[in-house]
Amino acid sequence: MPEYIQTLLVITVLTGFTYSLMNKALVGNFDIKQLKKWQFSWFLMLYGAVLLKNIWFIAAAVIVIANVKIPAKSVHRVYFYLVLICTIPLIYAQIPGFAGIQNLIPLTYTNLMIMSLLVPVMITLESPQKIFSISTDKFIISFVTLLSLLQFRDNTITNAGRESFLFFIDIFVPYYVITRLINTHERLKMALTALFIGIIPFALIGVFELLTSWFMYTSIAPHIGYISSFNQYRDIRGGGLRAMAVFFGPIVLGYVMIYAGAILLYLQHFIKNRKLVLLAFGAVFLCVLATKSRGPWIGFALMLMMFIWTGRNGFGKLVKYGILGLGLLILASLTPAGSKYVELLPFIGDERTDTFDYRAQLLENSMILFKKNPLFGDINFRNTSEMESLRQGEGIIDVVNTYIGILLPYGLIALSLFAGLFVFLILRCRKIIKRPNIDLETKLQGRILISCIAGVMFTIFTVSSVSYIPTFYWVLIALSSAYININKTTKIGSKHEIS
């Protein structure tokens, strides 16, 4: 039996088991038939991609099915987009050009989903929420416009136009459609659940990869046209390989588990069986550990801390759980397996400290370049001597910091819009959950969005916007903006607080 078939069968069993427990846990509070439709679409995309093998066939299938089965104005297009957001590796192809243009735009799985599911919504949608009627519109539009204009520096009109179009597709379209269609608390609940369905299978897959040292998607990727330079033996930590699942990068898997953990903190409110809740949290937590990635570790911990802090008696509980966590850390350091993970902790362990040195040098050299072009940056910053000194053995200059990745090519104004949007969302969500008459579920939604934003903001400080990383933080921004808009336009009832 070919290895990719074996892999498909294992993924099917692990994901099927995950979904079975999820449906059992949520029965009575959700339409399980609807959840099963979304779960079936996850499997359909995976198997369809392997069987069709070509991104063009995949694109055609998605466009036909989406436009036959789902009305153009339906909110279900958003739900299916969130379910299918990262089902397969991030395949890539160039759309051929014409009239002397060699290539039009790169087609990836991400913008394929956006163009198939969300662009038709944007074209036909007649929303009462006009441009700039939502407070975060000004951040998104200003950011996309600025980056698009800056593309025309030292660039051809064709390349600049191509990049501007991609900014519009990848950033503005999902933001606009999500903020206009996710306009009730119930729709936000379903959107979070759809996103959870899309990413929770990778928790158990990540744990399985750690235990077996079998990278599940390395045999599947070639059959769908995905080519990765990832060397599974290049980066061994803690005496073993690092789980990566569909993302072909351990840090990306850990980053996505921050979203899974935050949404699970919300969904547990609907689950009566606490054993299932603990089982789900255990899988997510072990998956984060399995990545052996420090940035997501701290980001995940920060997410949990923010969730505790924003609850009732938050500071006291934060101290209590902090002491408990410290005790568990000390106990872990006394065991052979636990000590390997403790050695990976920043400022405590001393394994692979070279990654800290590289990040410190990157930050130092970036500040030198920033001072040369502070407002609008330099699109060709990689061609400078400061960046050349950071070239690694693989021949790449790895800008392992999303904020620096915006600051150097686009300048302080762009970075202020980007980081300022996250801060604005936290402050506005915080203001909403502090209302005296807020109901349980609305407060819980606000708390998990604040917590997730905090964890993501830290994690992207340690990694560049590669793979699915930007896809997820733009979705988070859109959902948080939708939450603010919902609570601006709806009257909140009075119920007891949630702890």
C-alpha positions in Angstrom: 0.0 0.0 0.0 1.5 3.4 -1.0 2.6 5.5 2.0 0.3 8.4 1.1 -2.7 6.0 1.3 -1.6 4.8 4.7 -1.3 8.4 5.8 -4.7 9.3 4.6 -6.2 6.4 6.5 -4.4 7.4 9.7 -5.5 11.0 9.3 -9.1 9.8 8.7 -9.1 7.7 11.9 -7.5 10.5 14.0 -9.8 13.2 12.6 -12.9 11.0 12.7 -12.2 10.2 16.4 -11.8 13.9 17.1 -15.0 14.9 15.4 -16.9 12.0 17.0 -16.0 13.3 20.5 -16.7 16.9 19.5 -20.2 16.0 18.3 -20.8 14.0 21.5 -19.7 16.9 23.6 -21.7 19.6 21.8 -25.0 17.7 21.3 -27.9 19.7 22.6 -26.3 23.1 22.1 -25.5 22.9 18.4 -27.1 21.5 15.2 -25.1 18.4 15.0 -26.3 17.8 11.4 -24.7 21.1 10.4 -21.5 20.3 12.2 -21.3 17.0 10.4 -21.7 18.8 7.0 -18.8 21.0 7.8 -16.7 18.0 9.0 -17.6 16.1 5.8 -16.4 19.1 3.8 -13.1 18.9 5.6 -12.6 15.3 4.6 -13.9 16.0 1.1 -11.3 18.7 0.5 -8.5 16.5 1.8 -9.5 13.4 -0.3 -10.4 15.6 -3.3 -7.0 17.3 -3.3 -5.2 14.0 -3.2 -7.3 12.5 -6.0 -7.3 15.5 -8.3 -3.6 16.1 -7.7 -3.6 19.5 -9.5 -4.4 22.9 -8.1 -6.3 23.8 -11.3 -8.6 20.8 -10.9 -9.0 21.6 -7.2 -9.8 25.2 -8.1 -12.4 24.1 -10.6 -14.0 21.7 -8.2 -14.2 24.2 -5.4 -15.7 26.9 -7.7 -18.3 24.6 -9.1 -19.4 23.1 -5.8 -19.4 26.4 -4.0 -21.5 28.2 -6.6 -23.9 25.4 -7.1 -24.5 24.4 -3.4 -24.1 27.7 -1.5 -26.0 30.9 -2.5 -23.7 33.9 -3.1 -25.1 35.9 -0.2 -25.2 33.1 2.3 -23.3 33.3 5.6 -22.5 29.6 5.1 -19.8 30.7 2.6 -18.0 32.3 5.6 -18.5 29.1 7.7 -17.1 26.8 5.0 -14.2 29.2 4.4 -13.3 28.9 8.1 -13.7 25.1 8.1 -11.5 24.7 5.0 -9.0 27.4 6.0 -6.0 25.0 6.2 -7.2 21.5 5.3 -4.3 20.8 3.0 -0.7 22.1 2.6 -0.4 25.6 1.2 -0.2 24.6 -2.5 1.0 27.3 -5.0 0.8 27.9 -8.7 1.2 30.8 -11.1 -1.8 31.9 -13.3 -0.3 32.2 -16.8 -0.3 35.7 -18.3 -1.0 37.1 -21.7 -0.1 40.0 -24.0 3.6 39.9 -23.0 2.8 39.4 -19.3 4.6 36.2 -18.2 2.4 35.5 -15.1 -0.7 37.2 -13.7 -0.9 36.3 -10.0 0.2 33.4 -7.8 -2.7 31.1 -6.9 -2.4 29.6 -3.4 -4.9 27.4 -1.5 -5.7 30.4 0.7 -6.6 32.9 -2.0 -8.3 30.1 -4.0 -10.7 29.7 -1.0 -11.2 33.4 -0.8 -11.9 33.8 -4.5 -14.2 30.8 -4.7 -16.2 31.4 -1.5 -15.9 35.0 -0.4 -15.4 37.1 -3.5 -18.9 36.2 -4.9 -20.3 37.3 -1.5 -18.5 40.7 -1.7 -19.8 41.3 -5.3 -23.4 40.6 -4.5 -23.7 41.6 -0.8 -25.9 44.6 0.0 -24.9 45.3 3.6 -26.3 48.2 5.7 -22.8 48.4 7.0 -21.1 50.7 4.5 -17.4 51.4 4.2 -16.0 53.2 7.3 -19.2 52.4 9.3 -17.3 49.9 11.4 -14.5 51.4 13.5 -11.8 49.0 12.3 -12.5 49.8 8.6 -10.2 52.8 8.7 -7.2 50.6 9.9 -7.7 47.9 7.3 -8.3 50.3 4.3 -5.4 52.6 5.3 -3.1 49.6 5.7 -4.0 48.0 2.4 -3.9 51.3 0.5 -0.5 52.3 2.0 1.1 48.9 1.2 -0.3 49.0 -2.3 1.0 52.5 -3.0 4.4 51.6 -1.6 4.6 48.7 -4.0 5.1 51.1 -6.9 8.6 52.1 -5.6 11.4 50.6 -7.5 9.1 48.2 -9.2 7.3 47.6 -12.5 3.7 48.6 -12.8 2.8 44.9 -13.5 4.5 43.6 -10.3 3.1 46.5 -8.2 -0.4 45.9 -9.6 -0.1 42.2 -8.9 1.0 42.7 -5.3 -1.7 45.3 -4.7 -4.4 42.9 -6.0 -3.1 40.2 -3.6 -3.3 42.6 -0.7 -6.9 43.3 -1.6 -7.8 39.6 -2.0 -5.9 38.3 1.0 -6.6 41.1 3.5 -9.6 43.2 2.6 -12.0 40.6 1.1 -12.1 38.2 4.1 -12.2 41.2 6.5 -15.1 42.9 4.6 -17.2 39.7 4.1 -16.8 38.4 7.7 -17.5 41.8 9.4 -20.6 42.3 7.3 -22.1 38.8 7.5 -21.1 37.8 11.0 -23.5 40.4 12.5 -25.2 38.5 15.4 -23.9 36.7 18.5 -25.3 33.4 17.1 -23.4 33.8 13.8 -20.2 34.7 15.7 -20.7 31.5 17.8 -21.1 29.4 14.6 -18.1 31.1 13.0 -15.8 30.3 15.9 -17.1 26.7 15.9 -16.5 26.4 12.2 -12.9 27.6 12.6 -12.5 25.1 15.5 -13.6 22.3 13.2 -11.1 23.4 10.7 -8.1 23.3 13.0 -8.8 20.8 15.9 -7.8 17.7 13.9 -4.2 18.9 13.9 -4.0 18.7 17.7 -4.3 14.9 17.7 -2.3 14.7 14.5 0.5 16.7 16.1 0.6 14.5 19.2 0.7 11.4 16.9 3.6 12.8 15.0 5.5 13.4 18.2 4.9 9.8 19.4 5.7 8.1 16.1 8.2 10.5 14.5 6.1 10.2 11.4 5.4 13.4 9.6 1.9 12.8 8.2 1.8 15.2 5.3 5.3 14.6 3.7 3.9 11.8 1.6 0.6 13.6 0.8 2.2 16.9 -0.3 3.8 15.7 -3.6 0.4 14.2 -4.7 -1.2 17.6 -4.6 1.6 19.6 -6.1 3.1 21.0 -2.9 6.8 21.3 -2.8 8.5 22.0 0.5 12.1 22.6 1.3 11.5 21.4 4.9 14.2 18.9 6.1 12.7 16.8 8.9 16.1 16.1 10.3 17.4 19.7 10.2 16.0 20.9 13.5 15.9 18.3 16.3 15.1 19.6 19.7 14.6 17.9 23.1 16.0 14.6 21.7 13.4 14.2 19.0 11.7 15.7 15.9 9.1 18.5 16.1 5.5 18.0 15.1 4.3 20.2 12.2 1.2 18.5 10.7 -0.1 20.2 7.5 1.9 23.4 8.1 5.4 22.1 7.3 6.7 24.3 10.2 6.5 23.4 13.9 6.1 27.0 15.0 3.1 27.5 12.6 1.4 24.4 14.2 2.0 25.8 17.7 0.6 29.2 16.6 -2.6 27.6 15.2 -3.1 25.7 18.5 -3.3 29.1 20.2 -6.6 29.7 18.3 -7.7 26.1 19.0 -7.1 26.6 22.7 -8.9 30.0 22.9 -12.0 28.7 21.0 -12.0 25.6 23.3 -12.2 27.9 26.3 -15.4 29.3 24.7 -16.9 26.0 23.6 -16.4 24.4 27.0 -19.3 26.7 28.2 -21.6 24.4 26.1 -20.1 21.1 27.2 -21.5 19.3 30.2 -19.1 16.3 30.2 -16.0 17.8 31.8 -13.9 14.7 31.0 -14.3 15.5 27.3 -13.3 19.1 28.0 -10.1 17.9 29.8 -9.4 15.4 27.0 -9.6 18.1 24.4 -7.5 20.6 26.4 -5.0 17.8 26.9 -4.7 17.1 23.1 -4.2 20.8 22.4 -1.7 21.3 25.1 0.3 18.2 24.2 0.3 19.4 20.5 1.8 22.7 21.6 4.5 20.9 23.5 5.1 18.6 20.5 6.1 21.5 18.3 9.0 22.3 20.7 8.6 25.9 19.7 9.2 28.5 22.3 7.3 31.4 20.7 4.0 29.5 20.6 4.6 28.1 24.1 4.8 31.6 25.5 2.0 32.8 23.3 -0.2 29.9 24.5 0.6 30.7 28.1 -0.1 34.4 27.6 -3.5 33.5 26.0 -4.4 31.4 29.1 -3.2 34.2 31.4 -5.3 36.8 29.7 -8.4 34.6 29.8 -8.0 34.1 33.5 -7.2 37.8 34.1 -10.3 39.0 32.3 -12.6 36.7 34.4 -14.1 37.2 37.8 -11.4 37.5 40.5 -8.9 37.4 37.7 -5.8 38.6 39.5 -6.2 36.2 42.4 -6.8 33.2 40.1 -3.8 34.3 38.0 -1.6 34.2 41.1 -3.0 30.8 42.2 -2.6 29.2 38.8 0.8 30.8 38.4 2.0 29.1 41.6 0.5 25.8 40.5 2.2 26.1 37.1 5.6 26.8 38.7 5.2 23.8 40.9 4.4 21.6 37.9 7.4 23.0 36.1 9.7 22.1 39.0 8.2 18.6 39.1 8.6 18.2 35.3 12.3 19.2 35.6 12.9 16.2 37.9 11.7 13.7 35.3 13.8 12.5 32.3 11.1 13.5 29.7 10.1 16.7 31.4 13.6 17.9 31.8 14.1 17.9 28.0 11.3 20.3 27.6 12.4 22.5 30.5 15.8 22.8 28.8 14.0 24.4 25.9 12.3 27.1 27.9 13.6 30.7 27.3 15.8 32.1 30.1 15.7 28.8 31.9 17.1 26.1 29.6 20.2 26.4 27.4 19.4 24.2 24.4 19.4 25.9 21.0 20.2 29.4 22.4 21.5 30.2 19.0 18.0 31.1 17.9 17.9 33.8 20.6 21.2 35.2 19.4 20.0 35.3 15.8 16.8 37.2 16.8 18.8 39.7 18.9 21.1 40.4 16.0 18.1 40.7 13.6 16.5 43.3 15.9 19.7 45.2 16.3 20.4 45.3 12.5 16.8 46.2 11.8 16.9 49.2 14.0 19.9 50.5 12.0 18.0 50.1 8.7 14.8 51.6 10.3 16.7 54.8 11.1 17.6 55.2 7.4 14.0 55.1 6.2 11.7 55.4 9.2 8.4 56.5 7.7 8.0 54.3 4.6 10.8 51.8 4.8 12.8 50.3 1.9 11.2 47.6 -0.2 14.7 46.3 -1.1 15.9 46.1 2.5 17.1 42.5 2.0 19.8 43.8 -0.4 21.6 45.7 2.4 24.8 44.8 4.1 23.0 44.7 7.5 20.7 42.0 6.2 23.4 40.2 4.3 25.2 39.6 7.6 22.2 37.6 8.7 22.3 35.1 5.8 22.2 31.6 7.2 23.7 28.3 6.1 20.6 27.5 4.0 21.3 30.6 2.0 18.3 32.5 3.3 17.8 35.7 5.3 15.1 34.7 7.8 13.2 37.7 9.1 11.7 35.8 12.0 9.6 38.7 13.2 6.3 39.8 11.6 6.6 43.3 12.9 10.1 43.8 11.5 8.8 42.2 8.3 6.4 45.1 8.0 8.6 47.9 9.5 11.6 47.5 7.2 9.8 47.4 3.7 6.9 49.7 4.6 7.9 51.8 7.5 6.6 53.1 10.8 3.3 54.3 9.6 2.4 50.8 8.2 3.6 49.1 11.4 1.6 51.6 13.5 -1.6 50.7 11.6 -0.9 47.0 11.9 0.0 46.9 15.6 -2.4 49.7 16.5 -5.3 47.6 15.1 -4.5 44.8 17.5 -4.3 47.2 20.5 -7.5 48.9 19.4 -9.3 45.6 19.3 -8.2 44.6 22.7 -9.2 47.9 24.2 -12.6 47.9 22.6 -13.3 44.3 23.5 -12.2 45.0 27.0 -14.6 47.9 27.2 -17.5 45.7 26.0 -16.9 42.9 28.6 -16.7 45.5 31.4 -20.3 46.6 30.8 -22.4 46.0 33.9 -25.3 44.4 32.0 -23.4 42.1 29.7 -24.6 38.5 29.3 -22.6 35.4 29.9 -21.9 34.4 26.3 -21.1 37.8 25.0 -18.6 38.3 27.8 -17.1 34.9 27.1 -16.7 35.7 23.4 -15.0 39.0 24.2 -12.6 37.3 26.7 -11.4 34.6 24.3 -10.9 37.2 21.5 -8.8 39.4 23.8 -6.9 36.3 25.0 -6.2 35.0 21.5 -5.1 38.5 20.2 -2.6 38.7 23.1 -1.2 35.3 22.4 -1.0 35.9 18.7 0.6 39.4 19.1 3.5 37.8 21.0 3.9 34.8 18.8 4.2 36.7 15.6 7.1 38.7 17.2 9.0 35.4 17.0 8.1 34.3 13.4 7.7 35.9 10.0 4.3 35.9 8.2 4.9 32.6 6.4 2.6 29.7 5.6 -0.9 30.1 7.1 0.2 32.6 9.8 -1.2 35.8 8.1 -4.4 34.0 7.0 -5.2 33.3 10.7 -4.4 36.7 12.1 -6.5 38.5 9.4 -9.4 36.2 10.3 -8.9 36.9 14.0 -9.0 40.6 13.3 -12.1 40.2 11.2 -13.9 38.2 13.9 -12.9 40.6 16.6 -14.1 43.6 14.5 -17.4 41.7 13.9 -17.7 41.3 17.7 -17.3 45.0 18.3 -19.8 45.8 15.6 -22.3 43.4 16.9 -22.2 44.9 20.4 -22.4 48.4 19.0 -25.6 47.6 17.2 -27.4 45.2 19.6 -28.8 45.5 23.1 -27.2 43.3 25.6 -29.4 41.5 28.2 -28.5 41.0 31.8 -27.4 37.7 33.2 -24.9 36.4 35.8 -21.2 36.7 35.2 -19.0 33.8 34.1 -16.0 33.0 36.1 
